[in-house]
């Protein structure tokens, strides 16, 4: 009787482990491009992502770089103070998108130009995504919007 219970427990544990592994593998393959990594312009300049890899790039829209092309095509440059990456986007930009403002773009790097499929801009005057703040602090160009005017960039 004890041998049968022990054998049944082992079977249940093995079955649970197989089900767990199968669900993880199914999730991994189903997720595909849903798992996107954030990179700053400096990260992209240092080590370019693989061809066809979808990722997010974030920083500030470089002043003077915003060009509205034919139709809905827009080009601009994203910078973190250490490097700048040209971005091409076709579509409608968020209302709060502008030069000198924080932006996060989703897309792929093609021949040195980031081809964006989605543009996210800050949703109020003080918000900036955590990843963008960290990348800007790393480069020493982040100025806290809540700090006193003429405040020096924060470095941590």
Backbone as a chain_set.jsonl record, in Angstrom:
{"seq": "XXXXXXXXXXXXXXXXXXXXXXXXXXXXXXXXXXXXXXXXXXXXXXXXXXXXXXXXXXXXXXXXXXXXXXXXXXXXXXXXXXXXXXXXXXXXXXXXXXXXXXXXXXXXXXXXXXXXXXXXXXXXXXXXXXXXXXXXXXXXXXXXXXXXXXXXXXXX", "coords": {"N": [[0.82, -1.204, 0.0], [1.939, 1.269, 0.788], [3.894, 1.603, -1.154], [2.362, 1.998, -3.474], [1.099, 4.49, -2.938], [3.329, 6.146, -2.79], [4.336, 5.873, -5.378], [2.215, 7.003, -6.805], [2.333, 9.67, -5.885], [4.811, 10.465, -6.918], [4.219, 10.288, -9.651], [2.293, 12.338, -9.864], [3.836, 14.584, -9.181], [5.77, 14.57, -11.236], [4.067, 14.883, -13.462], [3.015, 17.432, -12.878], [5.369, 18.957, -13.049], [6.037, 18.605, -15.763], [3.792, 19.813, -16.943], [4.157, 22.437, -16.041], [6.591, 23.154, -17.282], [5.801, 22.872, -19.966], [3.838, 24.892, -20.132], [5.423, 27.159, -19.682], [7.128, 27.098, -21.942], [5.202, 27.385, -23.964], [4.245, 29.965, -23.354], [6.6, 31.459, -23.772], [7.066, 31.189, -26.556], [4.665, 32.2, -27.54], [4.692, 34.805, -26.659], [6.581, 36.223, -28.155], [7.19, 39.135, -29.878], [6.13, 40.621, -27.859], [7.61, 40.853, -25.586], [9.592, 43.337, -24.88], [12.592, 45.145, -24.777], [14.024, 47.88, -23.016], [16.1, 50.452, -24.202], [18.618, 52.91, -24.002], [19.678, 55.726, -26.064], [22.502, 55.78, -25.921], [23.085, 53.139, -25.175], [22.237, 51.812, -27.492], [23.983, 52.915, -29.376], [26.432, 51.971, -28.415], [26.212, 49.127, -28.505], [24.663, 47.72, -30.985], [21.354, 46.449, -31.375], [20.219, 43.144, -32.359], [19.4, 42.24, -35.784], [16.09, 42.896, -36.744], [15.14, 42.833, -34.151], [12.742, 43.831, -31.846], [12.447, 46.653, -29.813], [12.42, 49.117, -27.15], [13.184, 52.531, -27.253], [14.354, 55.343, -25.518], [14.401, 58.772, -24.49], [15.232, 62.197, -24.837], [13.599, 64.339, -27.172], [15.564, 65.683, -29.544], [16.349, 69.1, -29.758], [15.478, 71.014, -32.555], [15.5, 68.913, -34.314], [13.145, 67.824, -35.24], [11.258, 66.962, -37.985], [8.685, 67.294, -40.194], [7.499, 65.268, -42.638], [6.392, 64.292, -45.949], [2.951, 63.58, -46.039], [2.085, 61.551, -43.328], [4.564, 61.104, -42.253], [7.186, 61.443, -39.936], [10.284, 62.651, -38.826], [12.813, 62.588, -36.368], [15.247, 63.107, -33.758], [16.382, 61.129, -31.103], [17.856, 61.632, -27.996], [20.156, 61.08, -25.282], [21.973, 62.656, -24.249], [24.455, 61.511, -24.387], [24.53, 60.073, -26.716], [22.947, 60.1, -29.943], [20.102, 59.04, -31.741], [18.649, 58.662, -34.884], [15.175, 58.811, -35.669], [12.394, 57.476, -37.376], [9.01, 57.864, -38.005], [5.739, 56.945, -38.851], [2.656, 58.181, -38.707], [0.175, 59.375, -36.355], [1.186, 61.702, -33.998], [1.432, 61.817, -30.382], [-0.39, 64.304, -28.462], [1.196, 65.751, -26.602], [3.749, 65.542, -27.553], [6.919, 66.795, -28.413], [9.772, 68.929, -29.225], [12.613, 68.669, -27.12], [11.249, 67.33, -25.185], [10.415, 64.416, -23.195], [10.415, 61.083, -24.524], [9.301, 57.843, -25.503], [9.873, 55.302, -27.729], [8.705, 52.579, -29.669], [9.999, 50.013, -31.656], [12.16, 49.073, -34.401], [15.656, 48.843, -35.194], [16.956, 49.868, -38.203], [19.389, 49.878, -40.516], [20.854, 51.823, -39.015], [18.92, 53.692, -38.4], [16.155, 54.257, -36.34], [13.166, 52.684, -36.726], [10.145, 53.515, -35.868], [7.181, 52.105, -34.504], [5.391, 52.808, -32.672], [4.767, 55.625, -30.648], [5.296, 57.057, -27.57], [4.533, 59.686, -25.477], [5.181, 61.924, -22.753], [2.607, 62.244, -20.255], [1.852, 64.392, -18.741], [3.063, 67.551, -17.431], [5.19, 66.932, -15.706], [5.815, 64.261, -15.751], [7.983, 61.573, -16.59], [9.116, 58.631, -18.092], [10.472, 56.066, -15.989], [12.706, 54.594, -16.934], [13.758, 56.332, -18.843], [14.489, 58.532, -17.269], [16.505, 57.33, -15.698], [18.386, 56.7, -17.705], [19.033, 59.278, -18.616], [20.076, 60.403, -16.273], [22.32, 58.812, -15.993], [23.876, 59.766, -18.064], [24.244, 62.28, -17.165], [22.569, 64.449, -17.757], [20.029, 64.915, -16.826], [17.524, 66.999, -15.618], [15.717, 67.744, -12.842], [12.299, 68.314, -13.003], [10.928, 69.422, -10.899], [12.742, 70.828, -9.485], [14.455, 73.84, -8.454], [14.447, 76.739, -10.612], [17.071, 77.059, -13.07], [18.561, 75.022, -12.045], [21.228, 72.723, -11.585], [22.067, 69.812, -13.566], [21.113, 66.644, -12.202], [23.183, 64.237, -10.724], [23.69, 60.907, -10.13]], "CA": [[0.0, 0.0, 0.0], [2.807, 2.44, 0.833], [4.556, 1.708, -2.457], [1.395, 2.545, -4.426], [0.935, 5.921, -2.632], [4.577, 6.803, -3.151], [4.39, 5.88, -6.834], [1.188, 7.952, -7.251], [2.87, 11.009, -5.603], [5.863, 10.728, -7.898], [3.555, 10.537, -10.923], [1.662, 13.663, -9.8], [4.913, 15.587, -9.206], [6.328, 14.582, -12.593], [3.05, 15.461, -14.334], [2.972, 18.871, -12.592], [6.596, 19.551, -13.592], [5.898, 18.607, -17.226], [2.788, 20.836, -17.27], [4.771, 23.736, -15.787], [7.562, 23.381, -18.348], [5.051, 23.06, -21.213], [3.198, 26.208, -20.115], [6.482, 28.154, -19.841], [7.542, 27.064, -23.345], [4.103, 27.963, -24.743], [4.272, 31.407, -23.099], [7.8, 32.023, -24.395], [6.873, 31.278, -28.003], [3.497, 33.032, -27.832], [4.996, 36.193, -26.323], [7.257, 36.782, -29.33], [7.604, 40.533, -29.792], [5.507, 41.296, -26.721], [8.671, 41.119, -24.623], [10.449, 44.348, -25.476], [13.573, 45.664, -23.853], [14.273, 49.312, -23.115], [17.494, 50.832, -24.406], [18.862, 54.339, -24.193], [20.462, 55.94, -27.274], [23.897, 55.388, -25.67], [23.131, 51.671, -25.239], [22.094, 51.418, -28.889], [25.21, 53.303, -30.066], [27.495, 51.07, -27.957], [26.008, 47.768, -29.007], [23.414, 47.707, -31.75], [20.568, 45.224, -31.219], [20.196, 42.238, -33.501], [18.469, 42.613, -36.852], [14.712, 42.471, -36.535], [14.762, 42.824, -32.73], [11.878, 44.928, -31.421], [12.799, 47.163, -28.492], [12.0, 50.494, -26.881], [14.257, 53.494, -27.062], [13.79, 56.507, -24.847], [15.271, 59.894, -24.195], [14.623, 63.482, -25.148], [13.575, 64.705, -28.589], [16.604, 66.691, -29.708], [15.859, 70.381, -30.257], [15.835, 71.297, -33.937], [15.581, 67.693, -35.131], [11.808, 67.399, -35.657], [10.934, 67.319, -39.373], [7.454, 66.659, -40.673], [7.678, 64.978, -44.061], [5.194, 64.121, -46.758], [1.919, 62.77, -45.387], [2.147, 61.405, -41.874], [5.913, 60.702, -41.843], [7.881, 62.38, -39.068], [11.617, 62.234, -38.423], [13.388, 63.345, -35.264], [16.379, 62.441, -33.14], [16.261, 60.884, -29.666], [19.159, 61.727, -27.367], [20.251, 61.016, -23.825], [23.117, 63.479, -23.928], [25.671, 60.784, -24.724], [24.409, 59.623, -28.104], [21.691, 60.465, -30.603], [19.649, 58.047, -32.706], [17.564, 59.172, -35.717], [13.932, 58.044, -35.597], [11.392, 57.721, -38.413], [7.703, 57.375, -37.559], [4.636, 57.295, -39.733], [1.415, 58.101, -37.947], [-0.218, 60.556, -35.598], [1.955, 61.838, -32.763], [0.655, 62.228, -29.204], [-0.539, 65.759, -28.328], [2.26, 66.356, -25.809], [5.038, 65.278, -28.181], [7.574, 68.008, -28.888], [11.212, 69.007, -29.065], [13.049, 68.86, -25.744], [10.378, 66.563, -24.305], [10.707, 62.996, -23.068], [9.691, 60.221, -25.445], [9.659, 56.433, -25.595], [9.415, 54.791, -29.021], [8.821, 51.14, -29.863], [10.259, 49.701, -33.054], [13.361, 48.303, -34.75], [16.755, 49.58, -35.79], [17.186, 49.448, -39.585], [20.47, 50.661, -41.126], [21.229, 52.951, -38.169], [17.756, 54.536, -38.125], [15.126, 53.561, -35.579], [11.856, 52.723, -37.386], [9.177, 53.416, -34.779], [5.809, 51.698, -34.787], [4.562, 53.422, -31.631], [5.421, 56.724, -29.943], [4.678, 57.424, -26.302], [5.06, 60.932, -24.926], [4.752, 62.114, -21.365], [1.189, 62.564, -20.218], [1.658, 65.682, -18.083], [4.278, 68.35, -17.487], [6.289, 66.469, -14.868], [6.054, 62.826, -15.882], [8.932, 61.028, -17.549], [9.281, 57.226, -17.74], [11.584, 55.751, -15.092], [13.857, 54.173, -17.72], [14.324, 57.51, -19.493], [15.153, 59.295, -16.21], [17.745, 56.634, -15.346], [19.341, 56.854, -18.814], [19.489, 60.666, -18.639], [20.936, 60.591, -15.106], [23.572, 58.119, -16.292], [24.638, 60.646, -18.944], [24.44, 63.554, -16.471], [21.812, 65.537, -18.375], [18.662, 64.98, -16.311], [17.19, 68.103, -14.727], [14.456, 67.458, -12.167], [11.348, 69.388, -13.313], [10.447, 69.998, -9.649], [13.843, 71.556, -8.875], [14.431, 75.28, -8.648], [14.936, 77.151, -11.947], [18.519, 77.135, -13.24], [19.208, 73.962, -11.28], [22.195, 71.919, -12.348], [21.622, 68.417, -13.749], [21.397, 65.761, -11.089], [24.02, 63.073, -11.034], [23.665, 59.863, -9.099]], "C": [[0.858, 1.261, 0.0], [3.489, 2.656, -0.515], [3.651, 2.322, -3.504], [1.192, 4.044, -4.209], [2.174, 6.707, -3.064], [4.691, 6.932, -4.674], [3.404, 6.913, -7.397], [1.677, 9.393, -7.026], [3.935, 11.387, -6.625], [5.251, 11.04, -9.259], [2.928, 11.935, -10.966], [2.723, 14.757, -9.88], [5.509, 15.695, -10.603], [5.341, 15.221, -13.564], [2.959, 16.978, -14.136], [4.197, 19.577, -13.172], [6.518, 19.649, -15.112], [4.897, 19.692, -17.657], [3.363, 22.234, -17.089], [5.765, 24.088, -16.894], [6.84, 23.647, -19.675], [4.39, 24.439, -21.247], [4.237, 27.322, -20.275], [6.926, 28.234, -21.3], [6.458, 27.692, -24.231], [4.066, 29.481, -24.575], [5.436, 32.06, -23.83], [7.606, 32.189, -25.907], [5.693, 32.164, -28.371], [3.8, 34.511, -27.596], [5.676, 36.904, -27.488], [7.739, 38.197, -29.114], [6.965, 41.277, -28.626], [6.534, 41.616, -25.641], [9.664, 42.075, -25.268], [11.362, 44.924, -24.407], [13.773, 47.148, -24.102], [15.764, 49.545, -23.296], [17.564, 52.349, -24.544], [19.632, 54.514, -25.498], [21.938, 55.55, -27.101], [24.061, 53.876, -25.727], [23.088, 51.185, -26.684], [23.374, 51.746, -29.662], [26.368, 52.379, -29.693], [27.386, 49.697, -28.591], [24.635, 47.716, -29.68], [22.68, 46.394, -31.525], [20.591, 44.398, -32.5], [19.193, 42.675, -34.552], [17.072, 42.062, -36.571], [14.27, 42.454, -35.093], [13.918, 44.052, -32.402], [12.274, 45.341, -30.012], [12.265, 48.575, -28.348], [13.228, 51.351, -26.682], [13.639, 54.73, -26.436], [14.84, 57.549, -24.563], [14.51, 61.178, -24.445], [14.64, 63.698, -26.651], [14.533, 65.882, -28.742], [16.021, 67.954, -30.336], [16.384, 70.627, -31.664], [15.844, 70.082, -34.845], [14.236, 67.24, -35.695], [11.488, 67.915, -37.054], [9.687, 66.554, -39.771], [7.569, 66.518, -42.182], [6.356, 64.938, -44.8], [4.203, 63.232, -46.019], [2.087, 62.745, -43.88], [3.541, 61.025, -41.387], [6.598, 61.824, -41.068], [9.26, 61.812, -38.781], [12.079, 63.155, -37.299], [14.544, 62.537, -34.698], [16.121, 62.32, -31.649], [17.665, 60.897, -29.081], [19.051, 61.531, -25.862], [21.445, 61.836, -23.358], [24.433, 62.816, -24.289], [25.692, 60.336, -26.163], [23.049, 60.053, -28.636], [21.373, 59.417, -31.657], [18.517, 58.663, -33.53], [16.362, 58.22, -35.683], [13.026, 58.457, -36.747], [10.094, 57.093, -37.927], [6.658, 57.827, -38.555], [3.346, 57.091, -38.959], [1.151, 59.418, -37.236], [0.555, 60.568, -34.278], [1.052, 62.204, -31.597], [0.644, 63.756, -29.08], [0.64, 66.41, -27.613], [3.657, 66.089, -26.357], [5.636, 66.595, -28.664], [9.07, 67.963, -28.654], [11.567, 69.315, -27.614], [12.228, 68.085, -24.738], [10.793, 65.099, -24.268], [9.836, 62.164, -23.988], [10.198, 58.793, -25.305], [9.047, 55.921, -26.892], [9.652, 53.288, -29.086], [9.042, 50.881, -31.346], [11.522, 48.89, -33.229], [14.411, 49.22, -35.366], [17.039, 49.005, -37.177], [18.221, 50.391, -40.19], [20.785, 51.931, -40.335], [20.102, 53.905, -37.834], [16.707, 53.702, -37.405], [13.793, 53.767, -36.286], [10.799, 52.467, -36.315], [7.81, 52.978, -35.282], [4.839, 52.304, -33.78], [5.392, 54.491, -30.931], [4.612, 57.029, -28.691], [5.334, 58.7, -25.805], [4.539, 61.073, -23.506], [3.298, 62.572, -21.331], [0.868, 63.792, -19.388], [3.002, 66.393, -18.045], [5.44, 67.794, -16.687], [6.628, 65.004, -15.047], [7.122, 62.518, -16.923], [9.129, 59.568, -17.138], [10.558, 56.979, -16.935], [12.848, 55.388, -15.866], [14.549, 55.362, -18.373], [15.071, 58.349, -18.461], [16.488, 58.655, -15.856], [18.797, 56.802, -16.437], [19.891, 58.277, -18.857], [20.392, 60.967, -17.448], [22.31, 59.976, -15.344], [24.472, 58.99, -17.159], [24.865, 62.024, -18.324], [23.671, 64.714, -17.057], [20.387, 65.672, -17.836], [18.51, 66.16, -15.359], [15.814, 67.814, -14.155], [13.483, 68.6, -12.426], [10.8, 70.066, -12.056], [11.524, 70.809, -8.952], [13.688, 73.046, -9.164], [14.912, 75.616, -10.052], [16.457, 77.305, -11.924], [19.257, 76.093, -12.42], [20.145, 73.182, -12.178], [21.634, 70.513, -12.528], [21.996, 67.58, -12.539], [22.248, 64.603, -11.556], [24.0, 62.14, -9.86], [24.413, 58.676, -9.604]], "O": [[0.548, 2.22, -0.706], [3.638, 3.795, -0.957], [4.117, 3.091, -4.345], [1.12, 4.8, -5.178], [2.069, 7.795, -3.632], [5.094, 7.976, -5.188], [3.723, 7.617, -8.355], [1.462, 10.251, -7.883], [3.948, 12.508, -7.133], [5.706, 11.952, -9.949], [3.021, 12.632, -11.977], [2.529, 15.754, -10.576], [5.729, 16.8, -11.097], [5.743, 16.023, -14.407], [2.841, 17.725, -15.107], [4.079, 20.67, -13.724], [6.894, 20.671, -15.686], [5.14, 20.406, -18.63], [3.089, 23.124, -17.893], [5.766, 25.217, -17.386], [7.226, 24.547, -20.421], [4.383, 25.088, -22.293], [3.963, 28.326, -20.933], [7.083, 29.332, -21.836], [6.773, 28.451, -25.148], [3.874, 30.205, -25.552], [5.266, 33.112, -24.446], [7.953, 33.23, -26.464], [5.718, 32.817, -29.414], [3.227, 35.374, -28.261], [5.373, 38.063, -27.771], [8.598, 38.443, -28.268], [7.241, 42.461, -28.431], [6.344, 42.552, -24.864], [10.478, 41.673, -26.099], [10.943, 45.157, -23.273], [13.704, 47.619, -25.238], [16.588, 48.918, -22.631], [16.682, 52.98, -25.127], [20.193, 53.541, -26.002], [22.555, 55.044, -28.038], [25.053, 53.378, -26.259], [23.811, 50.261, -27.058], [23.808, 50.961, -30.505], [27.191, 52.038, -30.542], [28.353, 49.174, -29.145], [23.597, 47.674, -29.019], [23.306, 45.335, -31.487], [20.935, 44.89, -33.574], [18.245, 43.399, -34.248], [16.912, 40.897, -36.204], [13.126, 42.095, -34.815], [14.336, 45.183, -32.652], [12.421, 44.501, -29.125], [11.73, 49.155, -29.293], [14.188, 50.948, -26.026], [12.525, 55.119, -26.786], [16.023, 57.24, -24.416], [13.291, 61.234, -24.283], [15.581, 63.291, -27.331], [14.336, 66.941, -28.146], [15.289, 67.885, -31.324], [17.575, 70.471, -31.934], [16.162, 70.2, -36.028], [14.199, 66.353, -36.548], [11.448, 69.122, -37.294], [9.641, 65.326, -39.695], [7.714, 67.502, -42.908], [5.344, 65.471, -44.343], [4.599, 62.226, -45.431], [2.215, 63.788, -43.237], [3.699, 60.657, -40.223], [6.592, 62.985, -41.478], [9.394, 60.616, -38.52], [11.773, 64.347, -37.287], [14.784, 61.406, -35.121], [15.696, 63.278, -31.003], [18.566, 60.247, -29.61], [18.01, 61.778, -25.253], [21.875, 61.724, -22.21], [25.435, 63.506, -24.478], [26.758, 60.229, -26.769], [22.125, 60.332, -27.872], [22.259, 58.958, -32.377], [17.531, 59.136, -32.965], [16.513, 56.998, -35.671], [12.902, 59.642, -37.056], [10.072, 55.942, -37.493], [6.692, 58.958, -39.042], [2.991, 55.968, -38.601], [1.81, 60.428, -37.483], [0.575, 59.581, -33.543], [0.014, 62.835, -31.795], [1.569, 64.423, -29.544], [1.045, 67.513, -27.98], [4.648, 66.382, -25.688], [4.937, 67.416, -29.257], [9.577, 67.073, -27.971], [10.904, 70.121, -26.96], [12.49, 68.176, -23.539], [11.44, 64.603, -25.19], [8.669, 62.485, -24.213], [11.375, 58.564, -25.025], [7.85, 56.085, -27.13], [10.674, 52.788, -28.615], [8.359, 51.457, -32.192], [11.919, 48.125, -32.35], [14.088, 50.239, -35.977], [17.325, 47.816, -37.32], [17.95, 51.58, -40.357], [20.963, 52.998, -40.922], [20.301, 54.84, -37.058], [16.407, 52.58, -37.811], [13.336, 54.901, -36.429], [10.588, 51.325, -35.907], [7.343, 53.414, -36.334], [3.627, 52.315, -33.996], [6.575, 54.289, -30.656], [3.399, 57.232, -28.75], [6.56, 58.78, -25.724], [3.573, 60.417, -23.116], [2.818, 63.211, -22.268], [-0.292, 64.201, -19.332], [3.985, 65.879, -18.579], [6.586, 68.149, -16.962], [7.65, 64.549, -14.533], [7.159, 63.123, -17.995], [9.292, 59.288, -15.95], [11.589, 57.608, -17.175], [13.942, 55.821, -15.503], [15.777, 55.404, -18.453], [16.169, 58.83, -18.739], [17.494, 59.352, -15.727], [19.97, 57.022, -16.136], [21.081, 58.471, -19.104], [21.368, 61.704, -17.585], [23.332, 60.539, -14.953], [25.694, 58.961, -17.011], [25.591, 62.846, -18.885], [24.073, 65.864, -16.879], [19.615, 66.479, -18.354], [19.278, 66.302, -14.407], [14.849, 67.657, -14.903], [13.794, 69.748, -12.108], [10.263, 71.171, -12.139], [11.253, 71.424, -7.92], [12.892, 73.452, -10.011], [15.699, 74.866, -10.63], [17.047, 77.637, -10.896], [20.442, 76.253, -12.128], [19.891, 73.004, -13.369], [20.811, 70.069, -11.727], [23.049, 67.772, -11.93], [22.053, 64.063, -12.645], [24.264, 62.539, -8.726], [24.524, 57.671, -8.902]]}, "num_chains": 1, "name": "protein.A"}
